[in-house]
Amino acid sequence: MKKLNGYQRKYLRGLAHGMKTTVMIGKKGITDMVINEIDEALDRHELIKVKFTDFKEKTQKKEFAHTIEEKTNSHLVGMIGHTVMLYRQSSDPKKRKISVPER
């Protein structure tokens, strides 16, 4: 998995701006079921928003975001408030919806 550059993350954050939340994480936290749901959403959409509804501490949200990033093999694009944006390019070139600029 190639690391995203700053301008690539900025581009993806711009695309995610108008999107609705795809997955919500409640008081049970990160479970296998939530990871599977995020994984499937990334397969369908490539770029998703995940909202933490019951976690208010920034450090806890960052830890959860990095855990999700590792378990789903995705990129953390950004975090605004209680919402995290994740990106994973589709493995099938025919299903790719997002073209990330290479400069």
C-alpha positions in Angstrom: 0.0 0.0 0.0 1.6 3.2 -1.2 1.4 6.2 1.2 -0.7 9.1 0.0 0.9 12.5 -0.4 -0.5 15.7 1.2 -2.0 16.9 -2.1 -3.6 13.5 -2.7 -5.2 13.5 0.8 -6.4 17.1 0.2 -8.0 16.1 -3.2 -9.8 13.1 -1.5 -11.0 15.3 1.4 -12.5 17.6 -1.2 -14.4 14.7 -2.8 -15.6 13.5 0.6 -16.8 16.9 1.6 -20.3 16.4 0.2 -20.7 12.8 1.1 -22.9 11.4 3.8 -21.6 9.1 6.5 -21.3 5.5 5.4 -20.7 3.7 8.7 -21.4 4.8 12.3 -19.4 3.4 15.2 -21.4 3.4 18.5 -20.6 2.4 22.1 -19.4 -1.1 21.3 -16.5 0.4 19.4 -14.6 -1.4 16.7 -15.9 -5.0 16.4 -15.3 -7.5 13.7 -18.7 -6.8 12.3 -17.9 -3.1 12.0 -14.6 -3.8 10.3 -16.4 -6.1 7.8 -18.9 -3.4 7.1 -16.2 -0.8 6.5 -14.3 -3.2 4.3 -17.4 -3.8 2.2 -18.1 -0.1 2.0 -14.6 0.5 0.8 -15.0 -2.2 -1.9 -18.2 -0.5 -3.1 -17.2 3.2 -2.8 -13.4 3.5 -2.4 -13.9 6.7 -0.4 -16.1 6.6 2.7 -16.9 8.5 5.9 -17.0 6.8 9.3 -18.6 8.6 12.2 -17.9 8.0 15.9 -21.1 8.6 17.8 -20.1 7.8 21.4 -16.5 8.7 21.5 -15.6 12.3 22.2 -11.8 12.1 23.1 -9.6 13.0 20.1 -6.8 10.5 21.1 -9.3 7.7 21.3 -10.8 8.6 17.9 -7.2 8.7 16.4 -6.4 5.3 17.8 -9.7 3.8 16.4 -9.0 5.4 13.0 -5.5 3.9 12.8 -6.8 0.5 13.9 -9.4 0.7 11.1 -6.8 1.8 8.7 -4.6 -1.2 9.5 -7.3 -3.8 9.6 -8.9 -2.7 6.3 -5.6 -1.9 4.5 -6.9 1.6 3.7 -5.6 5.2 4.0 -6.7 7.7 6.6 -7.5 10.8 4.4 -8.6 13.1 7.3 -10.5 13.6 10.5 -12.9 16.4 11.1 -14.8 16.4 14.4 -16.2 13.0 15.0 -15.9 11.9 11.3 -13.0 10.0 9.7 -12.5 9.8 5.9 -10.9 6.6 4.5 -9.8 5.7 1.0 -8.8 2.4 -0.6 -8.3 2.0 -4.3 -10.3 -0.8 -5.8 -8.2 -3.8 -6.8 -10.2 -4.2 -10.0 -9.3 -1.4 -12.5 -12.7 -1.7 -14.1 -14.5 -0.8 -10.8 -12.3 2.2 -9.9 -14.4 5.3 -9.5 -11.8 7.7 -8.2 -8.6 8.8 -10.0 -6.1 10.2 -7.5 -3.8 12.7 -9.1 -0.1 11.7 -9.3 1.2 15.2 -10.2 
